[in-house]
Amino acid sequence: MGEPQDDGGSEALEGLLVFIREARGFDFTGYKRSTLARRIHKRMADVGIHSYLDYQDHLEINADEFGALFNTILINVTSFFRDPEAWAYLQHEVVPELLASLAPDQEVRVWSAGCSSGEEPYSLAIMFAELLGLDECLRRVKIYATDVDEEALREARSGLYLPKSLELIPVGLREKYFEQNGTQFSFRADLRRRVIFGRHDITRDAPISRLDLLVCRNTLMYFNVEAQTQIVDRYHFALRPGGFLFLGKAEMLLNDTERFEVVNMRQRIFRRRAGDIAQPHHPAPVKARSSAGLELNSLARTRQLSDLVLDAGPTPLIALDGAGTVVVINSQARGQFALATSDIGRPFQDLEISYRPVELRSLIDQSTHERRALRVNRVERRTGDDVQYFDVLIQPLSGPGELHVATTISFTDVTVATHLKTEIKSIQEDLDTAYEELQSTNEELETTNEELQSSMEELETTNEELQSTNEELETTNEELQSSMEELETTNEEMRIRTGELDEARIFLEAVLTSIAAGVVVLDKDLKVRSWNRGAGDLWGLRADEVLEAPFFELDFGLPTDPLRPVVQRCLETRKRSGPIAVQALSRIGRPLTCDVFVSPFGQPNDGVVLMMEESRSDTPE
């Protein structure tokens, strides 16, 4: 089957992706179009559909097709400790440094993003258990494992794997962390409970925060540059300062050196630089001092002067008292954020500025609790078509006895600086275009390799099944051939035996026919088995009239009752008797004396032979 028809090209593909997103919530718009088109074409070929529009119609009427399509797009090629050299470096160099930076009882937070069927997070659990010891690992380590593929997550949650999947795990670790369960092996239950699985779309959902280690291997390469940038932004937010990022061999962060430093480029391990959230060089919280010695009117003038200075300040500023009530909104803040003096005295949480353009309530709580200033840089605020950027500084104020009395929130407009930085970044991106193209090509090759590996595994499985079926057919064919030869031999023997029997039958019939006396053969049940021509001429009965009939029930000229005890005795003793003279009538009614001889026939219990002839004393000279 050829490639699907181009029913509008990229527009039809984009329409299909929008339909999938609206119908099932899977957003593939950030994925590389070449990879998406190739995988969707593969599924369309499997169902015999040539165009994107026809395939969209097929999805609308066949809900089960979504699952098959997602399984085709989401290539789940993974294994335990994949790329052993990289894992060895992580275990022996990176994780010990990470653990040394934490307090002895501090929780270790790890995220495996794009975990597929679970091999990666379980590899992390084994690694930490080996480094910390099982008991401490169970107490301190928490591993989050996420993927967008529900079917893969169900397999991961089960923790069951075939023996082939465990081949890369050393025998000692395999026996320590896996238990045989029928034909499969199950991951250790107590350690399994430290791995939390959940569905998560790294392009849309909020990231897990305060991470010490984030593992996302061979996942970024499926996304385009814009989506990769957004994902890396989320990862930067998710990692604590000094946290480590572990990527796949086809993924790098050379254009993001301001936020991530390279730990080991060969193994694709990076460290998040400090900064952006907390500002370490802010002055200590300002303490409000009392001046009991000042006169009342001087104090009032000072307060008026302070209010005028605050209101005329060059940057927007809002002040809250210890209860979270607004006490100051300066002129710049009123003009910039559409606030009014009437908002003074209202709870800060009731104002839109408390959560837009950035969530300030949680940051205020954090600043108050930690008693330190917090800075959030480059907060974006949109007003119509205009975009502004602010650096937000949250400063707690302490009174006598180090008690918290107030909080100030100042907004510094950095729109111009941000635009300049964006332009510089754009220039830098232009300089890195050649590298990015090479990197994109490398990712494409790695993706193709993943697809080929997946297809190869499917072909190997199919080949093994076909080979097994072929061997069974060959065995069956050999058995049939052997049976055929046996049947041919038996048939030949039967043909020879039949010929011999035919010859014997013809010979016996000729002998019986040539005997003038009447000869009758009875079986063990005393039924007539043979009746020769002499018997027919003597008594007037044809052979076809008496065959299989009980001899002693026949009605003909010979009284048979006198013969019954003689016949019975012959059957029992196998001895010949006779002649026995019996008065009889011939076939024409002429009285005669019949001499009857009784002889055993064949093997014991086969029967008897009666030979009957007219007594010679009655025969005319």
Sequence and secondary structure as in RCSB ss.txt:
>XXXX:A:sequence
MGEPQDDGGSEALEGLLVFIREARGFDFTGYKRSTLARRIHKRMADVGIHSYLDYQDHLEINADEFGALFNTILI
NVTSFFRDPEAWAYLQHEVVPELLASLAPDQEVRVWSAGCSSGEEPYSLAIMFAELLGLDECLRRVKIYATDVDE
EALREARSGLYLPKSLELIPVGLREKYFEQNGTQFSFRADLRRRVIFGRHDITRDAPISRLDLLVCRNTLMYFNV
EAQTQIVDRYHFALRPGGFLFLGKAEMLLNDTERFEVVNMRQRIFRRRAGDIAQPHHPAPVKARSSAGLELNSLA
RTRQLSDLVLDAGPTPLIALDGAGTVVVINSQARGQFALATSDIGRPFQDLEISYRPVELRSLIDQSTHERRALR
VNRVERRTGDDVQYFDVLIQPLSGPGELHVATTISFTDVTVATHLKTEIKSIQEDLDTAYEELQSTNEELETTNE
ELQSSMEELETTNEELQSTNEELETTNEELQSSMEELETTNEEMRIRTGELDEARIFLEAVLTSIAAGVVVLDKD
LKVRSWNRGAGDLWGLRADEVLEAPFFELDFGLPTDPLRPVVQRCLETRKRSGPIAVQALSRIGRPLTCDVFVSP
FGQPNDGVVLMMEESRSDTPE
>XXXX:A:secstr
      SSTHHHHHHHHHHHHHHH    TTB HHHHHHHHHHHHHHHT  SHHHHHHHHHH TTHHHHHHHHHS 
    TTSSHHHHHHIIIIIHHHHHHTS TT  EEEEEES TTTHHHHHHHHHHHHHH HHHHHHHEEEEEEES H
HHHHHHHHTEE GGGGTTS HHHHHHHEEEETTEEEE HHHHTTEEEEE  TTTS    SEEEEEE S GGGB H
HHHHHHHHHHHHHEEEEEEEEE TT   GGGTTTEEEEETTTTEEEE S SS  TTS    B    TTS HHHHH
HHHHHHHHHHHT SS EEEEETTSBEEEE HHHHHHHT  GGGTTSBGGGSGGGTSSS  HHHHHHHHHHTS EE
EEEEEEEETTEEEEEEEEEEEEE GGG EEEEEEEEEE HHHHHHHHHHHHHHHHHTHHHHHHHHHHHHHHHHHH
HHHHHHHHHHHHHHHHHHHHHHHHHHHHHHHHHHHHHHHHHHHHHHHHHHHHHHHHHHHHHHHH SSEEEEEETT
 BEEEE HHHHHHHS  HHHHTTSBGGG  SSS  GGGHHHHHHHHHH   EEEEEEEEE TTS EEEEEEEEEE
 SSTTSEEEEEEEE TTTS  
